[in-house]
Amino acid sequence: MSSSEQTLSIIKPDAVERNLVEEIKNIFKKNNLIIKESKKIQITKEEAADFYRVHQSKPFYDELCSYLSSGPIVVMILQGENAVIQNRELMGATNPKDAKENTIRKLYGISIDKNSVHGSDSNENAKKEIEFFFKN
């Protein structure tokens, strides 16, 4: 079995608004992650609520849903060796202040909420999240 896998990456509204899409995509490409599919979409708050359902019980849930649906996002399927872990390492910590140097969130994140990117946290969630945005 190959360790090549797929994960979902979202470039969030704050990064799309600041025209960072190509720069962020280039970070993935430079790190041997292939962008299998990519599309710019706008989702409704209801769709965001459905996507983030795992966080429903958390205090930031409503804000998270409002934010993700506040502007265009770019959803991508990334593929490569250990793509889930690699993408998480490239993104950096959720809070840009805690993220390592040269991670996407350290470079571009504005705050813990506006942290520019989302990535699946497990292979299981990657499958669900890819299915959510790329129902063929």
Stockholm file with secondary structure:
# STOCKHOLM 1.0

chainA/1-136         MSSSEQTLSIIKPDAVERNLVEEIKNIFKKNNLIIKESKKIQITKEEAADFYRVHQSKPFYDELCSYLSSGPIVVMILQGENAVIQNRELMGATNPKDAKENTIRKLYGISIDKNSVHGSDSNENAKKEIEFFFKN
#=GR chainA/1-136 SS CCCEEEEEEEECHHHHHTTCHHHHHHHHHHTTCEEEEEEEECCCHHHHHHHTGGGTTSTTHHHHHHHHTSSCEEEEEEEEETHHHHHHHHHCCSSGGGSCTTSHHHHHCCSSSCCSEEECSSHHHHHHHHHHHCCC
#=GC SS_cons         CCCEEEEEEEECHHHHHTTCHHHHHHHHHHTTCEEEEEEEECCCHHHHHHHTGGGTTSTTHHHHHHHHTSSCEEEEEEEEETHHHHHHHHHCCSSGGGSCTTSHHHHHCCSSSCCSEEECSSHHHHHHHHHHHCCC
//
